[in-house]
Amino acid sequence: MVKKLSVLLIAVVLLLVVGVAGTVALAHSGREGESNGVFSFENMLPFMQEHHPGWSDEELEVMYEACHSSGSRSVWGNNANRAY
């Protein structure tokens, strides 16, 4: 009886691990234009134009680079540590 329960428990754990791994893999696939969890400037441009209608494409690209370039501190990171 104990042997059957331990086999069942191992099977359930393996199914959960495989299910979670598969879900994570599918969640990160199929996002066109995304690299390491960050969308490219070209894919973000329509969204940014909608939220900043008076800005030129060059201004939007500067903002995008300031927020998403590697090694730089983003606008969100600077504000996240500020005490209000």
C-alpha positions as CSV (number, residue, x, y, z in Angstrom):
1,M,0.0,0.0,0.0
2,V,2.8,2.4,0.9
3,K,4.6,1.5,-2.3
4,K,1.5,2.4,-4.4
5,L,1.0,5.7,-2.6
6,S,4.7,6.7,-3.1
7,V,4.5,5.8,-6.8
8,L,1.3,7.9,-7.1
9,L,2.9,10.8,-5.3
10,I,6.0,10.7,-7.5
11,A,3.8,10.6,-10.6
12,V,1.8,13.6,-9.5
13,V,4.9,15.6,-8.7
14,L,6.4,14.8,-12.1
15,L,3.2,15.8,-13.9
16,L,3.1,19.1,-12.0
17,V,6.8,19.8,-12.8
18,V,6.3,19.0,-16.5
19,G,3.1,21.1,-16.5
20,V,4.7,24.1,-15.0
21,A,7.8,23.8,-17.3
22,G,5.5,23.5,-20.3
23,T,3.4,26.5,-19.3
24,V,6.5,28.7,-18.8
25,A,7.9,27.6,-22.2
26,L,4.6,28.4,-24.0
27,A,4.2,31.7,-22.2
28,H,7.6,32.9,-23.5
29,S,7.2,31.6,-27.0
30,G,5.0,33.2,-29.6
31,R,5.8,36.8,-28.5
32,E,6.9,38.2,-31.8
33,G,9.6,40.9,-31.5
34,E,10.4,40.1,-27.9
35,S,13.9,39.6,-26.7
36,N,14.6,38.6,-23.1
37,G,11.2,39.8,-22.0
38,V,11.5,43.2,-23.7
39,F,9.7,44.1,-26.8
40,S,11.6,45.9,-29.6
41,F,11.2,49.6,-30.3
42,E,9.4,48.9,-33.6
43,N,6.8,46.8,-31.8
44,M,6.3,49.3,-29.0
45,L,6.1,52.4,-31.3
46,P,2.3,52.3,-31.9
47,F,1.6,51.9,-28.2
48,M,4.0,54.7,-27.3
49,Q,2.5,57.0,-30.1
50,E,-0.9,56.4,-28.6
51,H,0.2,57.4,-25.1
52,H,2.4,60.3,-26.2
53,P,0.7,61.7,-29.3
54,G,2.7,64.9,-29.4
55,W,6.1,63.2,-29.4
56,S,8.2,62.6,-32.5
57,D,9.5,59.1,-33.3
58,E,13.0,60.3,-32.4
59,E,11.8,61.5,-29.0
60,L,10.0,58.2,-28.4
61,E,13.1,56.2,-29.4
62,V,15.3,58.2,-26.9
63,M,12.8,57.5,-24.2
64,Y,12.6,53.8,-25.1
65,E,16.4,53.5,-25.1
66,A,16.6,55.3,-21.7
67,C,14.2,52.8,-20.2
68,H,15.3,49.6,-21.9
69,S,19.0,49.8,-22.7
70,S,21.2,47.4,-20.9
71,G,23.3,48.8,-18.1
72,S,21.2,51.9,-17.6
73,R,19.0,52.7,-14.7
74,S,15.4,52.9,-15.9
75,V,12.9,55.5,-15.0
76,W,11.0,52.9,-13.0
77,G,14.1,51.7,-11.2
78,N,14.9,55.3,-10.0
79,N,11.4,55.9,-8.8
80,A,11.0,52.4,-7.2
81,N,13.6,53.2,-4.5
82,R,12.3,56.7,-3.6
83,A,10.4,57.1,-0.3
84,Y,7.2,59.1,-0.7
